[in-house]
Amino acid sequence: MKKIKLIAIDIDGVVLKDTYSPVLKKVIEKYNGVYTRELERNAFSRNRKEAATYIANALNLSLTPTQLISEYFQERERYMTTHESGIENGVIDFLTEVQELDTEILFYGGLSEQELHHDIKPCMKYVNEYVCTNDFRPGINEISKMYGVQPSNVLFIDDVAFFAENAKKANALFIGVPSHFPFSYQKEEMHHLGVQYIVDSISSISVEMIHDIDNYGKCFRNIL
């Protein structure tokens, strides 16, 4: 690879089936709130305390951020007992294929390693490590520094438009895998940002696509 030295892949919603979007929607609607573009934007790829504070204020809740976070994880546990929440289809095939590239690979996300779904275990042998980014969201500069490279040498694969926005500012490389839930605004937001590479799932990302990005070195269109 000429430009890409590191491929960093988000866990929830890219490698693992998205639980954050539907659970967040359930929590908001439980308190008679409306799931809006603004709520989504200020909750995704944020430090969990920051996100909880925003939601509590927006819904005028008497709950503290800590209480709201606890409520979210209780709801997540219930959701995961009735919904498939393991790895996305095609993840192992994708990870196997990218082994041929001369680049490091890691996973990242806002959950602690202990909070990850157990189905992630077979995937870990294909990557260097998992990095929890809750303390430094979205984590573009921090992850780059960990590996001694510039953001322009890192290909991030993520499902959140706020992350894409920050990748654009940092001149990082980016592939968007926005949520397929009909209530999600992420795909639309990525289009507005000028994200050039938007796919339905990680299985749609080919080695050829990554080579194209490596050769072109640009993942965002200029938006007038």
N, C-alpha and C positions, 0 to 999 in steps of 0.2 A: 504494500500500500504506500502511496506517495504522500498522502496528507493525513489520513486517518490513523492515529496511533492507539486509540482507545474507543471501544463501543460500550456505552453505558445504557443499560436497559431498565426501565421502570418495572416494578413488580405488579402492583395492583392495577388491573385494567389492561395490561399488556402481556405479561407472563401468566398471571393469575386472572381468573374471571373477575370482572369489576364488582366489588361489593360496596365500595364507598358511595357511588352515586345513588343506588336504590335505598341503601340504609339511611343516608343523609336525608333523602326525600321522605322516608317514613318518619324520621324524627321530627322534621319540620312540620309535616302534616299532622302529627300527633298533637302538636301545640297550636293547631288551627292556622299555621302559617302557609304561605304559598311559595312553592319552589320556583324561584325566578333566576334569570340570567345573572343578576347582581349577587344573589346569595351564592350561586354556584361559583362565580368568579372569585369571591372573597373567601371561599372555603377550600377550594382545590389548590393543592401544592403549597399549602401554608403550614406553618407550625400549628400543631393541634390546639394549643392554648389560644393563639391568635385567632384561629378559625372559630373556636367555640365562643370567644368573647364577641366576635362580630355577629354571630348568629343569635346569641342571647340578647344582644342589644337591638338587633334588627327585629326580633320577634317580641321584644319587651318582656323577656322572661325573668322570673325571680331566681332562676337557677344560677349558680356560680359556673364559671368555665369548667372547673373540675367536675362538678356534678353533671354538666351537660356531656362532657367527654365520657364519663362513666355510663351515662344513659345511652350514648351512641354505641359503646362497646357491648352493652347488654343487648341492644337491638340487633347488633351485628351477629352476636352468638345465636339469637333466635332465627335470623335470616339464613344463616349458614346451615341450620338443621333442616331447612325445607327447600333450599336452592343449591344447585351445583355450583361449587365455588373453588374448584381445583384449577389445574393449569389449563390454559387455552389450547385448543387444537393446533397442532403443527409446531409447538414450541420446541420440542426435542429435535425435530427435523431441522428447524431453523438453526438451533445451536450447533447441531452436528455439521451443517453446511458451512457456517462461518468459522469453524475451526481451521479451515484452509487459508484464511486470511492472516496476514502477518500483523496481528493487532491484539492488544489485551482486551478482555471482556469482563464486565462486572454488572451486577444487579444493584439497584438502589430503590429507596422508597421511604415513606414516612413512618411505617410500622417498625417496631423493634423486631429483631430476628425471632424472638420467642412468640411474637404475635402473628407471624407468617403462617399461612396454611401449610399443613404437613406435606401436601402434595408437591411442594416446591423442592423437596429433598433430591429427587432424581436429576433435577436441573443443575444443582450446585456444582457437580463435577465438571461442568463445561465452562465455569467462570472462575475468575480469581477470588472474588469475595462478594459479600453483600454489604452495602453501605447504608446505614440508617441516616436519613437526611432531616429528621424532624427538627434538629437543633440549628440547621442552616438551610432552610428551604429558600429557593428551589434546589440549590446545591451545585450549580453549574461551575462556578469558579472554584469552589472547594474541592470537588471531585477532580477537576483538571489539575489543581495544585498537588493533590495526593499522588498523581502519576507523573508529575513534573513536565506537563505539556500545557500548551495554550488551549483555550476553549475551541479555537478553530481547528484543532487536531482531534477533537472528540465528536463522535457521532452519538447523539442522544436519541433514544427511542422512547416516546412518552405519549400519554393519552390526554394531556391537559394543555389547553391553550395558554394559560398563564405561564407555564413552563416554556412553551414555544416563544412567547413574547420575550422572555428573558434570554432564551437562546439566541434570538435574533439580535438583541442588544449586545450580547457578548460575542457575536460573530461565530457562534458555535454551529455545528452541523446538526440537522434535526430531521427525524421522520415522525409524523403524527399518526397515532393509532386511536382516534377519538372513540368515545363510548358509542355503542350502537343503540342505547336506550332512546326511545322516541322523545323523552322529555329533556334529553341532554342538549346543551347549547355548544358543546365543544367542537364539533365538526364545523359548524357555521363560524365560530370564532376563529378557528384555524384558517379558514378560507379568507376571512377578513384580514388576517395577519399576513397573507401571502405565502403560506406554507406550500411549498411545491410538491412535497412527497407526503400524501395522505393515503393511508391504506385501511382496509376494514379489519385486518388482524395481522399479527406478526407473521403468520404463514404466508402472507402476500409479499413479504420482503424477501427479495432474492439477492444472491451474491452479486448478480449483474447490476442490480439497483445500487448496491453499496459501492461497487466499482465506479458506476456513473457519478455518484456523489463525490467519490474520492478524486475523480478526474476533473469534475466541474468545480468543486469546492464551494458551492453555493446552494442553499436550500430554501431561500425566501425570495419571492418576487417583490419588486418595488411597487408599493401601493400609492397611487396618486391621491 
